[in-house]
Amino acid sequence: MRLVIMLMAVAPFGVFCLMATLFTNVGLGAIADLFKYFMTVVIVLVVHFLFTYGLVVRFMAKLNPVTFYKRFAPVMAYAFSTSSSNATLPVTLETVEHRLGVKNEIASFTVPLGATINMDGTAIMQGVATVFIAQAYNIDISMTGYLMVVLTATLASIGAAGVPGVGLITLALVLQQVGLPVEGIALIIGVDRLLDMMRTAVNVTGDAAVSTVVARSEDKFDFEVFEAEQSS
Ligand code: ASP
């Protein structure tokens, strides 16, 4: 974390220099492209958040997704403001146990494991970012390249620690794997903080959704807690 904080402190100067070179080469059109990148990541995150997790909770945990989202909302807000799955861990654990009804023997395993390796939001950002950088540099990464992006983005997101900005650092692995310039990260660094906030909220929601599925399948789910909350 210390290293990331130090890098973040000097990043604006480095980014300014890299952006200056880029804009002299490709012009201001790059800003419009950056906006498209930003919106693409946001839309995919929202779709994943609502549909993938919604369907998982509905059909695998057999619970009402609306109730799930309502109960879990304070954790999403916490994750959004800290941009850290790890910092949110105590709140996630407390909520999954005492507001969603997952028993401690399941939650104490699934939630910390999820906070460490489950980073769907990060993988989504890395996938979109790689395509964006390939297009910005006009490099064709071919179909095999795209498949490689799926694989390495999944691995890089598993390897990413649950602290702010790390997804952007492990993105370097994905870029290198498909032969894209690592400096491409500078193109997106300016808008990454806001995306980091959103993807962290998505990441922690995934941990909770999967915890409910495991708890239901192991019969370690307390409906009274889930239902009791409904009236509050
Ligand atoms: N901030 C993210 C998390 O803690 C990781 C990242 O994508 O940078 O879940």
Residues whose N, C-alpha, C, O or C-beta is under 5 A from the ligand:
A	BS01	LIG	S83 S84 S85 N86 T122 A161 G162 V163 P164 G165 V166 G167 L168 D196 T200 N203
